[in-house]
Amino acid sequence: MKIRFILTGEGTSDLNLVDHIESVLVEEGFSEVSGEAPDLSLFQRPVGRTVREKLEALLKHYPNVDVIFVHRDADDAGIAKREQEIVAAADGLVAADRVIPVIPVTQLETWLLTDREAIKRIAGNAGYRGRLECIPAIRRLEDVHDAKGLLLEALCEASETQGARLKKFKNRFFEMRARLAFDLDTSGPVRDLPSYQRFRRKIASFAENQMRGFAGAM
């Protein structure tokens, strides 16, 4: 069964999750998956910043898309609140089961912090023997409020870079963050995070409904 999706988010680097979502959907049984994260700034008419305005623009340009993934950071609002906001934004535009929230707690960096080996590799020092003690145990990761700052700290430690080179290294943070999102392993330690488990359950539920409908139409 084929499936086509769109991902929209809060920033351009978050949109590197397209490949990750494709892999998840294949794992859920779809035979052919295609997804993209369009740059809304390139649309002919300016697109507003609210989720509803983004959904309106995406549905106009991609009327036949099967499902839309909406990334939002939980921040201080919490995951349930963000999900409610996304469902409310979709009301009257698209069926709720065609919109899947992507809500890391508290930021996308929380998910990226789970894989110490990936951080070492992206920092350019895969052989680093340190334990990256600045990163708490996975069970405590979702309590970190500045996950972005912590990820930068972990990358700097893993790189073992100092002095003037360290400043240049820090300037590459958004590039490295994008790489970590792109390489996020569907079978990696991120699976131990409750927010990621919630995300996967929503995809599994969507896939089950799609497969059931497909089988019923045959």
N, C-alpha and C positions, 0 to 999 in steps of 0.2 A: 504494500500500500504506500502511495506517495503522500508526502506532506510538505507544505510550504509555509514558512513562518517569517515574521518580521520581528526584529528586536529594536526597541527604543529605550533610551536611558537618560541619565542625567549628565553624562559627559562622554566625550568621544572615546576615551580609553576603556570605558565600561563596555563599549560595543564590541570589544575583542572577545566577548563571550559567545559570539555566533558559532564558532567551531565547537566549543564545548557543548552548546545546546544541540547542535547537529549530532554529536556523538551520543548524547543522552537519548535522543529520539530514535536513533538506530538501535540502541540497546533495548528500547521499549518495543521494538518489533516493526518499525516502519522500514520498508525496503528501499525507499529513495527519499532523501531529505534535502531540501534546499532552503537556505535561510540567508537573510541579509539585514544589515543595519543601515538604512539609508541616512544620509546626512541631510537633516531637515533644513539646514541653512541654504541648501542648493535648490529648494523648491521655489517655484516661480513667485508664489505669494508667501510672505513671511509667516512662519508658524509660531504661535504663542508658546509660552513655557509650561502651561498647565498640561496635565495628562490628557484631559478631554480634548484640548486643542490639538495635541499631537495625534490622538486617535482619529480625530476628524480628518486631519490631513492624510494620514496613512491609509485610511479606508477609502479616501477619494482616489489616491494614486495606486492603491493595491486592493481593489475591490474583491479579488478572488483569493486572497490570502486565507489560509486555513486557521491560523492562530497567531496572536500577537503577544510577545513577551514584553512586559513592562518592568524595567529595572528602576528601583528607587531605594535609596539608603533608608534604613529604619531611623537613624539618628536618635533623637530623644523621644520620638513619637511611639516607637514600638512597632513590631511587625504586624500585629493585628490591625492597628490603626491605619497603617499604610495600605494593607490589603483592602480595607473598607473604602479608603479613598479611591483606589483604582477601580473597584467594583462600581462605586458611585459615578466615577467619570465615564465608565462604559455604558451606563444605563441609557437605553434608548438609541444607542449607536450600534452596538454589537452584542451578541449573546455573551453572557458572563463566562460560559465555559470555553469561549474562544479567546479569552484574555487570561494569561498566566502571569502572576506577579513574580518578580525576581527580587527578593528583599533580604540582602545580607544584614546581619546584626553585628555592628552598627553600620559599617561601610563595606564595600566590596573587598577592601583590603583584609577584612576579617577572614574571608575565605582564602585569600592568597597567603596569609600567614600560617596556614596549616601545614604547608609543605616546606620544611626546612631544606631538604635536598634541592628542590627547585630554586629556592632563594639563593643558595650557594652557587648553583649553576648559572643563573641569570646574572649574579654579581660578578661572574667571570672567574670564580675560584671554587670549582666543584670539589677540589680536594681539601677544602678547609676542614680542619679536625675539631673546631670548636662546636659547642652545643647550641649556640645562639640563645644564651640564657635570658636575653631580653624578652623573648617570646614566651608567654605563659603556657601552661598545659592547655590542651584543646578544650577541656571542660570549663576553662576560665576565659577563653578567648573572647566570647561574646560579651564579657563584662568590660572589655577595653573600649574606652571612649574615643581615643585618637589612634585608630588602627592605621591610618595613613602615616602618621608620624612614626609609629612603631615599625612599620614595614621599612621605611627609609633607614631607621636605626639598624634594623636587622641586615639590610643590604650592605650598609657601610661596614658593619662588623664582619660580615662574610667576605667582603672584598679585601680586607686587611690593608686598605688604602689610607694613606696619611698625607698631611701637608697640602700643598697646592693641588696635588692630584685628587685629593678627597673632594675639593670644591667642584672640580670638573665632573667627578663621579656623581655627586649629588644632582648636578644639572641634568643627568640622564634618568632621573627618577621616573618620570612619566613614561619614558620609553620602556624601562624595565618593568614597571607596573603593568603596562599593556602586554608585554611578553608573558608575564606570569598569568595574566587572565587568559591569554591565548592558549597557553600550555596547561591550564588547570586540568588535572587528571580526574576523570569521572570515577575512577576506582581508587583514588588516593585518599589521604587522611581527611580531606574536606568532608568526606561522607560521615564523619563522626560529629559534625556540627549540627545542632538541632535546626537551625535556619535552613541549612542545605538539605537536610532530610525532609523538611516541610516542602521545599521547592521540588524535590524529586517526587514526593507523594502527589503533588498537583499535576506533574507531568504524567505520572503513571495513571492517574485517574482520567486525564484527558485522553491518553492513548487507549485505555480500555474502552472508553465510550466511542472513540472513533472506530476501533476494530469491531466493536459490536454492531455499530451502524453499517459498516462496510459489509460485514457478514450477512446482516439482515437484508441488504439490498441485492445480494447475489441470488 
